[in-house]
Amino acid sequence: MAQAIPNDYGAVTPYIVVKGASGLIDFMKQAFGAEERGRFPMPDGKLAHAEVTVGGRVIQMFDSKPEWPDTPAFITLYVEDAEAIRDSAVAAGATEITPLADNAWGDRMCRVRDPFGNIWWIQTHRHDVTDAEMQRRMAEPEYQANLKMTAETFDAEMRQRAT
């Protein structure tokens, strides 16, 4: 009997619609070590469907039509070493939006925008933090400054897109 939810997809699977899906696949391979599962091109060469895996999970994508608006994805990517993956993503053409920092709930994280406009939250979970500990940390100046910086950098990115 078939599994209702295939193991490598999980209950939620990102689906990215992008101008230049083949380029996105190449970026994801270089930046995140993605493994390509398949490309299904249309007669004009655009991709009708493609899949890669990152960290054992599938990400699906296809090429948008020229008359469609951009629809960037916002994806959280948990990795073993957020700094190394951030560096790899930047080397592959991403732009850092939010500098690497530790947050109150135990993650070291940053944000990058890939060359196709998608934003990746790159995170390494470093500490299991109870709700009480998280609340205590949120009152500390270091974590307050980090939260302010993450909000401001994301706001600046989104406002830039609105113009």
Buried (B, 14 or more C-beta within 10 A) or exposed (E): EEEEEEEEBEEEBBEBBBBBBBBBBBBBBBBBBBEEBEBEBEEEEBBEBBBBBBEEBBBBBBBBEEEEEEEBBEBEBBBEEBEEBBBBBBEBBBEBBBEBBBBBBBBBBBBBBBBBBBBBBBBBBEEEBEEEBBEEBEEEEEBEEBBEEBEEBBEEBEEEEEE
